[in-house]
Amino acid sequence: MTEQINTITIDGKEFNLADLSDQAKSQLGNLQAADAEISRLNAQLAIAQTARNAYAQVLKGEIETTN
């Protein structure tokens, strides 16, 4: 069963979602979309950093065996 959230807390103050204007609800949706995109990009960055570290290790091994 999914729990429905009826309030949002902004700067320590709680607001009832039903009381928000359509514009405020729209901005809340935009904020949630931006947060989701930031999370997605952070995951992509972690993947890229892991790959970079692996490439650096292989390069280090190659340099050490040729010198």
CHARMM internal coordinates of N, CA and C (Angstrom, degrees):
IC EDIT
DIST 1 N 1 CA 1.4496
DIST 1 CA 1 C 1.5273
ANGL 1 N 1 CA 1 C 108.68
DIST 1 C 2 N 1.3016
ANGL 1 CA 1 C 2 N 116.81
DIHE 1 N 1 CA 1 C 2 N 134.69
DIST 2 N 2 CA 1.4532
ANGL 1 C 2 N 2 CA 122.09
DIHE 1 CA 1 C 2 N 2 CA -179.47
DIST 2 CA 2 C 1.5210
ANGL 2 N 2 CA 2 C 110.43
DIHE 1 C 2 N 2 CA 2 C -90.66
DIST 2 C 3 N 1.3276
ANGL 2 CA 2 C 3 N 114.65
DIHE 2 N 2 CA 2 C 3 N 132.72
DIST 3 N 3 CA 1.4634
ANGL 2 C 3 N 3 CA 119.96
DIHE 2 CA 2 C 3 N 3 CA 178.68
DIST 3 CA 3 C 1.5193
ANGL 3 N 3 CA 3 C 109.29
DIHE 2 C 3 N 3 CA 3 C -87.44
DIST 3 C 4 N 1.3110
ANGL 3 CA 3 C 4 N 117.63
DIHE 3 N 3 CA 3 C 4 N 128.12
DIST 4 N 4 CA 1.4618
ANGL 3 C 4 N 4 CA 122.50
DIHE 3 CA 3 C 4 N 4 CA 179.94
DIST 4 CA 4 C 1.5199
ANGL 4 N 4 CA 4 C 109.91
DIHE 3 C 4 N 4 CA 4 C -87.82
DIST 4 C 5 N 1.3368
ANGL 4 CA 4 C 5 N 115.26
DIHE 4 N 4 CA 4 C 5 N 132.65
DIST 5 N 5 CA 1.4552
ANGL 4 C 5 N 5 CA 120.87
DIHE 4 CA 4 C 5 N 5 CA 178.12
DIST 5 CA 5 C 1.5271
ANGL 5 N 5 CA 5 C 107.89
DIHE 4 C 5 N 5 CA 5 C -94.22
DIST 5 C 6 N 1.3212
ANGL 5 CA 5 C 6 N 116.46
DIHE 5 N 5 CA 5 C 6 N 125.56
DIST 6 N 6 CA 1.4638
ANGL 5 C 6 N 6 CA 120.83
DIHE 5 CA 5 C 6 N 6 CA -176.82
DIST 6 CA 6 C 1.5147
ANGL 6 N 6 CA 6 C 113.31
DIHE 5 C 6 N 6 CA 6 C -107.39
DIST 6 C 7 N 1.3303
ANGL 6 CA 6 C 7 N 116.55
DIHE 6 N 6 CA 6 C 7 N -6.99
DIST 7 N 7 CA 1.4612
ANGL 6 C 7 N 7 CA 119.90
DIHE 6 CA 6 C 7 N 7 CA -178.98
DIST 7 CA 7 C 1.5210
ANGL 7 N 7 CA 7 C 109.80
DIHE 6 C 7 N 7 CA 7 C -134.60
DIST 7 C 8 N 1.3161
ANGL 7 CA 7 C 8 N 114.06
DIHE 7 N 7 CA 7 C 8 N 162.26
DIST 8 N 8 CA 1.4610
ANGL 7 C 8 N 8 CA 121.66
DIHE 7 CA 7 C 8 N 8 CA 174.93
DIST 8 CA 8 C 1.5203
ANGL 8 N 8 CA 8 C 107.15
DIHE 7 C 8 N 8 CA 8 C -135.83
DIST 8 C 9 N 1.3222
ANGL 8 CA 8 C 9 N 115.96
DIHE 8 N 8 CA 8 C 9 N 143.77
DIST 9 N 9 CA 1.4586
ANGL 8 C 9 N 9 CA 120.57
DIHE 8 CA 8 C 9 N 9 CA 179.22
DIST 9 CA 9 C 1.5259
ANGL 9 N 9 CA 9 C 108.55
DIHE 8 C 9 N 9 CA 9 C -109.99
DIST 9 C 10 N 1.3181
ANGL 9 CA 9 C 10 N 115.92
DIHE 9 N 9 CA 9 C 10 N 124.19
DIST 10 N 10 CA 1.4607
ANGL 9 C 10 N 10 CA 122.72
DIHE 9 CA 9 C 10 N 10 CA 178.70
DIST 10 CA 10 C 1.5186
ANGL 10 N 10 CA 10 C 107.77
DIHE 9 C 10 N 10 CA 10 C -127.38
DIST 10 C 11 N 1.3306
ANGL 10 CA 10 C 11 N 115.36
DIHE 10 N 10 CA 10 C 11 N 122.84
DIST 11 N 11 CA 1.4627
ANGL 10 C 11 N 11 CA 121.63
DIHE 10 CA 10 C 11 N 11 CA -179.12
DIST 11 CA 11 C 1.5279
ANGL 11 N 11 CA 11 C 112.05
DIHE 10 C 11 N 11 CA 11 C 51.94
DIST 11 C 12 N 1.3369
ANGL 11 CA 11 C 12 N 114.87
DIHE 11 N 11 CA 11 C 12 N 40.86
DIST 12 N 12 CA 1.4537
ANGL 11 C 12 N 12 CA 120.69
DIHE 11 CA 11 C 12 N 12 CA 176.35
DIST 12 CA 12 C 1.5222
ANGL 12 N 12 CA 12 C 115.17
DIHE 11 C 12 N 12 CA 12 C 79.49
DIST 12 C 13 N 1.3152
ANGL 12 CA 12 C 13 N 117.70
DIHE 12 N 12 CA 12 C 13 N 1.01
DIST 13 N 13 CA 1.4619
ANGL 12 C 13 N 13 CA 121.57
DIHE 12 CA 12 C 13 N 13 CA -179.54
DIST 13 CA 13 C 1.5249
ANGL 13 N 13 CA 13 C 108.81
DIHE 12 C 13 N 13 CA 13 C -111.67
DIST 13 C 14 N 1.3396
ANGL 13 CA 13 C 14 N 116.16
DIHE 13 N 13 CA 13 C 14 N 132.70
DIST 14 N 14 CA 1.4514
ANGL 13 C 14 N 14 CA 121.71
DIHE 13 CA 13 C 14 N 14 CA -176.80
DIST 14 CA 14 C 1.5280
ANGL 14 N 14 CA 14 C 110.64
DIHE 13 C 14 N 14 CA 14 C -92.48
DIST 14 C 15 N 1.3415
ANGL 14 CA 14 C 15 N 115.40
DIHE 14 N 14 CA 14 C 15 N 136.48
DIST 15 N 15 CA 1.4588
ANGL 14 C 15 N 15 CA 122.09
DIHE 14 CA 14 C 15 N 15 CA 179.99
DIST 15 CA 15 C 1.5223
ANGL 15 N 15 CA 15 C 109.38
DIHE 14 C 15 N 15 CA 15 C -126.23
DIST 15 C 16 N 1.3236
ANGL 15 CA 15 C 16 N 115.92
DIHE 15 N 15 CA 15 C 16 N 139.82
DIST 16 N 16 CA 1.4518
ANGL 15 C 16 N 16 CA 121.81
DIHE 15 CA 15 C 16 N 16 CA 175.05
DIST 16 CA 16 C 1.5213
ANGL 16 N 16 CA 16 C 108.08
DIHE 15 C 16 N 16 CA 16 C -79.45
DIST 16 C 17 N 1.3292
ANGL 16 CA 16 C 17 N 117.02
DIHE 16 N 16 CA 16 C 17 N 126.63
DIST 17 N 17 CA 1.4560
ANGL 16 C 17 N 17 CA 120.35
DIHE 16 CA 16 C 17 N 17 CA -177.81
DIST 17 CA 17 C 1.5260
ANGL 17 N 17 CA 17 C 112.34
DIHE 16 C 17 N 17 CA 17 C -60.51
DIST 17 C 18 N 1.3080
ANGL 17 CA 17 C 18 N 116.95
DIHE 17 N 17 CA 17 C 18 N -34.76
DIST 18 N 18 CA 1.4624
ANGL 17 C 18 N 18 CA 120.56
DIHE 17 CA 17 C 18 N 18 CA -179.38
DIST 18 CA 18 C 1.5229
ANGL 18 N 18 CA 18 C 112.04
DIHE 17 C 18 N 18 CA 18 C -65.25
DIST 18 C 19 N 1.3309
ANGL 18 CA 18 C 19 N 116.38
DIHE 18 N 18 CA 18 C 19 N -22.68
DIST 19 N 19 CA 1.4644
ANGL 18 C 19 N 19 CA 120.46
DIHE 18 CA 18 C 19 N 19 CA -178.75
DIST 19 CA 19 C 1.5248
ANGL 19 N 19 CA 19 C 113.23
DIHE 18 C 19 N 19 CA 19 C -88.29
DIST 19 C 20 N 1.3255
ANGL 19 CA 19 C 20 N 117.89
DIHE 19 N 19 CA 19 C 20 N -7.85
DIST 20 N 20 CA 1.4589
ANGL 19 C 20 N 20 CA 120.30
DIHE 19 CA 19 C 20 N 20 CA -178.25
DIST 20 CA 20 C 1.5263
ANGL 20 N 20 CA 20 C 110.79
DIHE 19 C 20 N 20 CA 20 C -75.31
DIST 20 C 21 N 1.3239
ANGL 20 CA 20 C 21 N 115.37
DIHE 20 N 20 CA 20 C 21 N 146.98
DIST 21 N 21 CA 1.4654
ANGL 20 C 21 N 21 CA 120.22
DIHE 20 CA 20 C 21 N 21 CA 175.87
DIST 21 CA 21 C 1.5233
ANGL 21 N 21 CA 21 C 108.99
DIHE 20 C 21 N 21 CA 21 C -69.54
DIST 21 C 22 N 1.3203
ANGL 21 CA 21 C 22 N 115.75
DIHE 21 N 21 CA 21 C 22 N 164.38
DIST 22 N 22 CA 1.4587
ANGL 21 C 22 N 22 CA 119.63
DIHE 21 CA 21 C 22 N 22 CA 177.11
DIST 22 CA 22 C 1.5247
ANGL 22 N 22 CA 22 C 110.56
DIHE 21 C 22 N 22 CA 22 C -60.30
DIST 22 C 23 N 1.3269
ANGL 22 CA 22 C 23 N 117.30
DIHE 22 N 22 CA 22 C 23 N -38.02
DIST 23 N 23 CA 1.4590
ANGL 22 C 23 N 23 CA 121.58
DIHE 22 CA 22 C 23 N 23 CA 178.55
DIST 23 CA 23 C 1.5277
ANGL 23 N 23 CA 23 C 110.45
DIHE 22 C 23 N 23 CA 23 C -64.16
DIST 23 C 24 N 1.3242
ANGL 23 CA 23 C 24 N 116.92
DIHE 23 N 23 CA 23 C 24 N -42.75
DIST 24 N 24 CA 1.4685
ANGL 23 C 24 N 24 CA 120.63
DIHE 23 CA 23 C 24 N 24 CA 179.04
DIST 24 CA 24 C 1.5293
ANGL 24 N 24 CA 24 C 109.81
DIHE 23 C 24 N 24 CA 24 C -64.50
DIST 24 C 25 N 1.3230
ANGL 24 CA 24 C 25 N 117.54
DIHE 24 N 24 CA 24 C 25 N -41.29
DIST 25 N 25 CA 1.4619
ANGL 24 C 25 N 25 CA 120.93
DIHE 24 CA 24 C 25 N 25 CA 177.78
DIST 25 CA 25 C 1.5251
ANGL 25 N 25 CA 25 C 110.75
DIHE 24 C 25 N 25 CA 25 C -63.33
DIST 25 C 26 N 1.3150
ANGL 25 CA 25 C 26 N 116.26
DIHE 25 N 25 CA 25 C 26 N -38.62
DIST 26 N 26 CA 1.4532
ANGL 25 C 26 N 26 CA 120.67
DIHE 25 CA 25 C 26 N 26 CA 177.36
DIST 26 CA 26 C 1.5278
ANGL 26 N 26 CA 26 C 110.95
DIHE 25 C 26 N 26 CA 26 C -63.53
DIST 26 C 27 N 1.3231
ANGL 26 CA 26 C 27 N 116.85
DIHE 26 N 26 CA 26 C 27 N -44.43
DIST 27 N 27 CA 1.4601
ANGL 26 C 27 N 27 CA 121.22
DIHE 26 CA 26 C 27 N 27 CA 178.70
DIST 27 CA 27 C 1.5240
ANGL 27 N 27 CA 27 C 111.00
DIHE 26 C 27 N 27 CA 27 C -65.50
DIST 27 C 28 N 1.3139
ANGL 27 CA 27 C 28 N 117.42
DIHE 27 N 27 CA 27 C 28 N -35.63
DIST 28 N 28 CA 1.4616
ANGL 27 C 28 N 28 CA 121.14
DIHE 27 CA 27 C 28 N 28 CA 175.95
DIST 28 CA 28 C 1.5265
ANGL 28 N 28 CA 28 C 109.93
DIHE 27 C 28 N 28 CA 28 C -62.62
DIST 28 C 29 N 1.3162
ANGL 28 CA 28 C 29 N 116.74
DIHE 28 N 28 CA 28 C 29 N -42.98
DIST 29 N 29 CA 1.4628
ANGL 28 C 29 N 29 CA 120.57
DIHE 28 CA 28 C 29 N 29 CA 176.36
DIST 29 CA 29 C 1.5196
ANGL 29 N 29 CA 29 C 111.50
DIHE 28 C 29 N 29 CA 29 C -61.76
DIST 29 C 30 N 1.3366
ANGL 29 CA 29 C 30 N 116.11
DIHE 29 N 29 CA 29 C 30 N -41.93
DIST 30 N 30 CA 1.4650
ANGL 29 C 30 N 30 CA 120.43
DIHE 29 CA 29 C 30 N 30 CA 177.41
DIST 30 CA 30 C 1.5194
ANGL 30 N 30 CA 30 C 111.11
DIHE 29 C 30 N 30 CA 30 C -61.92
DIST 30 C 31 N 1.3237
ANGL 30 CA 30 C 31 N 116.71
DIHE 30 N 30 CA 30 C 31 N -42.00
DIST 31 N 31 CA 1.4622
ANGL 30 C 31 N 31 CA 121.98
DIHE 30 CA 30 C 31 N 31 CA 178.98
DIST 31 CA 31 C 1.5265
ANGL 31 N 31 CA 31 C 110.47
DIHE 30 C 31 N 31 CA 31 C -62.90
DIST 31 C 32 N 1.3166
ANGL 31 CA 31 C 32 N 116.63
DIHE 31 N 31 CA 31 C 32 N -43.51
DIST 32 N 32 CA 1.4623
ANGL 31 C 32 N 32 CA 120.24
DIHE 31 CA 31 C 32 N 32 CA 179.31
DIST 32 CA 32 C 1.5252
ANGL 32 N 32 CA 32 C 111.08
DIHE 31 C 32 N 32 CA 32 C -65.10
DIST 32 C 33 N 1.3367
ANGL 32 CA 32 C 33 N 117.22
DIHE 32 N 32 CA 32 C 33 N -39.00
DIST 33 N 33 CA 1.4610
ANGL 32 C 33 N 33 CA 120.84
DIHE 32 CA 32 C 33 N 33 CA 178.01
DIST 33 CA 33 C 1.5286
ANGL 33 N 33 CA 33 C 110.33
DIHE 32 C 33 N 33 CA 33 C -65.50
DIST 33 C 34 N 1.3313
ANGL 33 CA 33 C 34 N 116.90
DIHE 33 N 33 CA 33 C 34 N -41.71
DIST 34 N 34 CA 1.4622
ANGL 33 C 34 N 34 CA 120.69
DIHE 33 CA 33 C 34 N 34 CA 178.58
DIST 34 CA 34 C 1.5268
ANGL 34 N 34 CA 34 C 110.56
DIHE 33 C 34 N 34 CA 34 C -63.75
DIST 34 C 35 N 1.3235
ANGL 34 CA 34 C 35 N 117.37
DIHE 34 N 34 CA 34 C 35 N -42.13
DIST 35 N 35 CA 1.4680
ANGL 34 C 35 N 35 CA 120.93
DIHE 34 CA 34 C 35 N 35 CA 178.02
DIST 35 CA 35 C 1.5257
ANGL 35 N 35 CA 35 C 111.11
DIHE 34 C 35 N 35 CA 35 C -62.34
DIST 35 C 36 N 1.3345
ANGL 35 CA 35 C 36 N 116.81
DIHE 35 N 35 CA 35 C 36 N -40.67
DIST 36 N 36 CA 1.4648
ANGL 35 C 36 N 36 CA 120.32
DIHE 35 CA 35 C 36 N 36 CA 178.43
DIST 36 CA 36 C 1.5261
ANGL 36 N 36 CA 36 C 110.65
DIHE 35 C 36 N 36 CA 36 C -64.83
DIST 36 C 37 N 1.3255
ANGL 36 CA 36 C 37 N 117.26
DIHE 36 N 36 CA 36 C 37 N -40.42
DIST 37 N 37 CA 1.4608
ANGL 36 C 37 N 37 CA 120.95
DIHE 36 CA 36 C 37 N 37 CA 179.01
DIST 37 CA 37 C 1.5227
ANGL 37 N 37 CA 37 C 111.05
DIHE 36 C 37 N 37 CA 37 C -66.62
DIST 37 C 38 N 1.3167
ANGL 37 CA 37 C 38 N 117.45
DIHE 37 N 37 CA 37 C 38 N -39.89
DIST 38 N 38 CA 1.4649
ANGL 37 C 38 N 38 CA 121.14
DIHE 37 CA 37 C 38 N 38 CA 176.53
DIST 38 CA 38 C 1.5306
ANGL 38 N 38 CA 38 C 109.93
DIHE 37 C 38 N 38 CA 38 C -61.40
DIST 38 C 39 N 1.3068
ANGL 38 CA 38 C 39 N 117.60
DIHE 38 N 38 CA 38 C 39 N -42.43
DIST 39 N 39 CA 1.4693
ANGL 38 C 39 N 39 CA 121.06
DIHE 38 CA 38 C 39 N 39 CA 177.89
DIST 39 CA 39 C 1.5259
ANGL 39 N 39 CA 39 C 110.80
DIHE 38 C 39 N 39 CA 39 C -62.80
DIST 39 C 40 N 1.3274
ANGL 39 CA 39 C 40 N 116.43
DIHE 39 N 39 CA 39 C 40 N -43.08
DIST 40 N 40 CA 1.4622
ANGL 39 C 40 N 40 CA 120.86
DIHE 39 CA 39 C 40 N 40 CA 179.15
DIST 40 CA 40 C 1.5280
ANGL 40 N 40 CA 40 C 110.48
DIHE 39 C 40 N 40 CA 40 C -62.67
DIST 40 C 41 N 1.3211
ANGL 40 CA 40 C 41 N 116.30
DIHE 40 N 40 CA 40 C 41 N -45.20
DIST 41 N 41 CA 1.4610
ANGL 40 C 41 N 41 CA 120.40
DIHE 40 CA 40 C 41 N 41 CA -179.62
DIST 41 CA 41 C 1.5297
ANGL 41 N 41 CA 41 C 111.78
DIHE 40 C 41 N 41 CA 41 C -66.28
DIST 41 C 42 N 1.3232
ANGL 41 CA 41 C 42 N 117.94
DIHE 41 N 41 CA 41 C 42 N -36.40
DIST 42 N 42 CA 1.4623
ANGL 41 C 42 N 42 CA 120.89
DIHE 41 CA 41 C 42 N 42 CA 176.27
DIST 42 CA 42 C 1.5258
ANGL 42 N 42 CA 42 C 110.86
DIHE 41 C 42 N 42 CA 42 C -63.40
DIST 42 C 43 N 1.3268
ANGL 42 CA 42 C 43 N 116.66
DIHE 42 N 42 CA 42 C 43 N -38.25
DIST 43 N 43 CA 1.4654
ANGL 42 C 43 N 43 CA 120.08
DIHE 42 CA 42 C 43 N 43 CA 177.02
DIST 43 CA 43 C 1.5269
ANGL 43 N 43 CA 43 C 110.10
DIHE 42 C 43 N 43 CA 43 C -65.92
DIST 43 C 44 N 1.3287
ANGL 43 CA 43 C 44 N 117.09
DIHE 43 N 43 CA 43 C 44 N -42.50
DIST 44 N 44 CA 1.4628
ANGL 43 C 44 N 44 CA 121.16
DIHE 43 CA 43 C 44 N 44 CA 177.51
DIST 44 CA 44 C 1.5253
ANGL 44 N 44 CA 44 C 110.60
DIHE 43 C 44 N 44 CA 44 C -62.44
DIST 44 C 45 N 1.3293
ANGL 44 CA 44 C 45 N 116.94
DIHE 44 N 44 CA 44 C 45 N -41.19
DIST 45 N 45 CA 1.4596
ANGL 44 C 45 N 45 CA 121.15
DIHE 44 CA 44 C 45 N 45 CA 178.27
DIST 45 CA 45 C 1.5229
ANGL 45 N 45 CA 45 C 110.90
DIHE 44 C 45 N 45 CA 45 C -62.15
DIST 45 C 46 N 1.3237
ANGL 45 CA 45 C 46 N 117.24
DIHE 45 N 45 CA 45 C 46 N -42.18
DIST 46 N 46 CA 1.4656
ANGL 45 C 46 N 46 CA 120.62
DIHE 45 CA 45 C 46 N 46 CA 178.69
DIST 46 CA 46 C 1.5272
ANGL 46 N 46 CA 46 C 110.58
DIHE 45 C 46 N 46 CA 46 C -61.73
DIST 46 C 47 N 1.3309
ANGL 46 CA 46 C 47 N 116.98
DIHE 46 N 46 CA 46 C 47 N -39.85
DIST 47 N 47 CA 1.4645
ANGL 46 C 47 N 47 CA 120.78
DIHE 46 CA 46 C 47 N 47 CA 177.71
DIST 47 CA 47 C 1.5279
ANGL 47 N 47 CA 47 C 109.96
DIHE 46 C 47 N 47 CA 47 C -63.62
DIST 47 C 48 N 1.3244
ANGL 47 CA 47 C 48 N 117.03
DIHE 47 N 47 CA 47 C 48 N -46.17
DIST 48 N 48 CA 1.4643
ANGL 47 C 48 N 48 CA 121.32
DIHE 47 CA 47 C 48 N 48 CA -179.36
DIST 48 CA 48 C 1.5287
ANGL 48 N 48 CA 48 C 111.20
DIHE 47 C 48 N 48 CA 48 C -63.98
DIST 48 C 49 N 1.3237
ANGL 48 CA 48 C 49 N 117.41
DIHE 48 N 48 CA 48 C 49 N -39.63
DIST 49 N 49 CA 1.4615
ANGL 48 C 49 N 49 CA 120.44
DIHE 48 CA 48 C 49 N 49 CA 179.10
DIST 49 CA 49 C 1.5205
ANGL 49 N 49 CA 49 C 111.15
DIHE 48 C 49 N 49 CA 49 C -66.46
DIST 49 C 50 N 1.3166
ANGL 49 CA 49 C 50 N 116.49
DIHE 49 N 49 CA 49 C 50 N -39.10
DIST 50 N 50 CA 1.4620
ANGL 49 C 50 N 50 CA 120.55
DIHE 49 CA 49 C 50 N 50 CA 177.68
DIST 50 CA 50 C 1.5263
ANGL 50 N 50 CA 50 C 110.08
DIHE 49 C 50 N 50 CA 50 C -63.38
DIST 50 C 51 N 1.3146
ANGL 50 CA 50 C 51 N 116.81
DIHE 50 N 50 CA 50 C 51 N -44.63
DIST 51 N 51 CA 1.4649
ANGL 50 C 51 N 51 CA 120.76
DIHE 50 CA 50 C 51 N 51 CA 178.17
DIST 51 CA 51 C 1.5245
ANGL 51 N 51 CA 51 C 110.67
DIHE 50 C 51 N 51 CA 51 C -62.73
DIST 51 C 52 N 1.3174
ANGL 51 CA 51 C 52 N 117.23
DIHE 51 N 51 CA 51 C 52 N -43.62
DIST 52 N 52 CA 1.4653
ANGL 51 C 52 N 52 CA 121.25
DIHE 51 CA 51 C 52 N 52 CA -180.00
DIST 52 CA 52 C 1.5265
ANGL 52 N 52 CA 52 C 110.63
DIHE 51 C 52 N 52 CA 52 C -59.54
DIST 52 C 53 N 1.3380
ANGL 52 CA 52 C 53 N 115.70
DIHE 52 N 52 CA 52 C 53 N -44.14
DIST 53 N 53 CA 1.4615
ANGL 52 C 53 N 53 CA 119.77
DIHE 52 CA 52 C 53 N 53 CA 179.40
DIST 53 CA 53 C 1.5296
ANGL 53 N 53 CA 53 C 111.22
DIHE 52 C 53 N 53 CA 53 C -61.81
DIST 53 C 54 N 1.3323
ANGL 53 CA 53 C 54 N 116.54
DIHE 53 N 53 CA 53 C 54 N -39.41
DIST 54 N 54 CA 1.4638
ANGL 53 C 54 N 54 CA 120.40
DIHE 53 CA 53 C 54 N 54 CA 178.45
DIST 54 CA 54 C 1.5212
ANGL 54 N 54 CA 54 C 110.31
DIHE 53 C 54 N 54 CA 54 C -65.74
DIST 54 C 55 N 1.3236
ANGL 54 CA 54 C 55 N 117.51
DIHE 54 N 54 CA 54 C 55 N -44.01
DIST 55 N 55 CA 1.4686
ANGL 54 C 55 N 55 CA 120.57
DIHE 54 CA 54 C 55 N 55 CA 177.91
DIST 55 CA 55 C 1.5240
ANGL 55 N 55 CA 55 C 110.75
DIHE 54 C 55 N 55 CA 55 C -61.11
DIST 55 C 56 N 1.3152
ANGL 55 CA 55 C 56 N 117.40
DIHE 55 N 55 CA 55 C 56 N -41.15
DIST 56 N 56 CA 1.4613
ANGL 55 C 56 N 56 CA 121.57
DIHE 55 CA 55 C 56 N 56 CA 179.90
DIST 56 CA 56 C 1.5269
ANGL 56 N 56 CA 56 C 110.43
DIHE 55 C 56 N 56 CA 56 C -63.36
DIST 56 C 57 N 1.3183
ANGL 56 CA 56 C 57 N 117.23
DIHE 56 N 56 CA 56 C 57 N -39.50
DIST 57 N 57 CA 1.4657
ANGL 56 C 57 N 57 CA 120.53
DIHE 56 CA 56 C 57 N 57 CA 178.94
DIST 57 CA 57 C 1.5227
ANGL 57 N 57 CA 57 C 110.91
DIHE 56 C 57 N 57 CA 57 C -65.75
DIST 57 C 58 N 1.3231
ANGL 57 CA 57 C 58 N 116.76
DIHE 57 N 57 CA 57 C 58 N -42.56
DIST 58 N 58 CA 1.4635
ANGL 57 C 58 N 58 CA 120.41
DIHE 57 CA 57 C 58 N 58 CA 178.47
DIST 58 CA 58 C 1.5276
ANGL 58 N 58 CA 58 C 109.68
DIHE 57 C 58 N 58 CA 58 C -64.09
DIST 58 C 59 N 1.3258
ANGL 58 CA 58 C 59 N 117.24
DIHE 58 N 58 CA 58 C 59 N -44.29
DIST 59 N 59 CA 1.4604
ANGL 58 C 59 N 59 CA 121.06
DIHE 58 CA 58 C 59 N 59 CA 177.95
DIST 59 CA 59 C 1.5205
ANGL 59 N 59 CA 59 C 110.89
DIHE 58 C 59 N 59 CA 59 C -59.48
DIST 59 C 60 N 1.3079
ANGL 59 CA 59 C 60 N 116.57
DIHE 59 N 59 CA 59 C 60 N -44.48
DIST 60 N 60 CA 1.4681
ANGL 59 C 60 N 60 CA 120.68
DIHE 59 CA 59 C 60 N 60 CA 179.41
DIST 60 CA 60 C 1.5266
ANGL 60 N 60 CA 60 C 110.25
DIHE 59 C 60 N 60 CA 60 C -59.62
DIST 60 C 61 N 1.3229
ANGL 60 CA 60 C 61 N 117.08
DIHE 60 N 60 CA 60 C 61 N -43.33
DIST 61 N 61 CA 1.4532
ANGL 60 C 61 N 61 CA 121.07
DIHE 60 CA 60 C 61 N 61 CA 178.20
DIST 61 CA 61 C 1.5150
ANGL 61 N 61 CA 61 C 111.59
DIHE 60 C 61 N 61 CA 61 C -63.25
DIST 61 C 62 N 1.3277
ANGL 61 CA 61 C 62 N 117.19
DIHE 61 N 61 CA 61 C 62 N -41.83
DIST 62 N 62 CA 1.4600
ANGL 61 C 62 N 62 CA 121.31
DIHE 61 CA 61 C 62 N 62 CA 179.15
DIST 62 CA 62 C 1.5208
ANGL 62 N 62 CA 62 C 111.11
DIHE 61 C 62 N 62 CA 62 C -63.60
DIST 62 C 63 N 1.3126
ANGL 62 CA 62 C 63 N 117.02
DIHE 62 N 62 CA 62 C 63 N -43.12
DIST 63 N 63 CA 1.4666
ANGL 62 C 63 N 63 CA 121.11
DIHE 62 CA 62 C 63 N 63 CA -179.41
DIST 63 CA 63 C 1.5324
ANGL 63 N 63 CA 63 C 110.43
DIHE 62 C 63 N 63 CA 63 C -65.45
DIST 63 C 64 N 1.3239
ANGL 63 CA 63 C 64 N 116.40
DIHE 63 N 63 CA 63 C 64 N -41.19
DIST 64 N 64 CA 1.4655
ANGL 63 C 64 N 64 CA 120.07
DIHE 63 CA 63 C 64 N 64 CA -177.99
DIST 64 CA 64 C 1.5307
ANGL 64 N 64 CA 64 C 111.73
DIHE 63 C 64 N 64 CA 64 C -68.28
DIST 64 C 65 N 1.3248
ANGL 64 CA 64 C 65 N 118.59
DIHE 64 N 64 CA 64 C 65 N -31.93
DIST 65 N 65 CA 1.4716
ANGL 64 C 65 N 65 CA 120.27
DIHE 64 CA 64 C 65 N 65 CA -179.04
DIST 65 CA 65 C 1.5193
ANGL 65 N 65 CA 65 C 111.74
DIHE 64 C 65 N 65 CA 65 C -81.41
DIST 65 C 66 N 1.3172
ANGL 65 CA 65 C 66 N 118.36
DIHE 65 N 65 CA 65 C 66 N -19.96
DIST 66 N 66 CA 1.4677
ANGL 65 C 66 N 66 CA 120.08
DIHE 65 CA 65 C 66 N 66 CA 179.90
DIST 66 CA 66 C 1.5203
ANGL 66 N 66 CA 66 C 112.20
DIHE 65 C 66 N 66 CA 66 C -93.09
DIST 66 C 67 N 1.3081
ANGL 66 CA 66 C 67 N 117.84
DIHE 66 N 66 CA 66 C 67 N -12.71
DIST 67 N 67 CA 1.4908
ANGL 66 C 67 N 67 CA 121.01
DIHE 66 CA 66 C 67 N 67 CA -179.82
DIST 67 CA 67 C 1.4955
ANGL 67 N 67 CA 67 C 111.05
DIHE 66 C 67 N 67 CA 67 C -104.60
END
COOR INIT
IC SEED 1 N 1 CA 1 C
IC BUILD
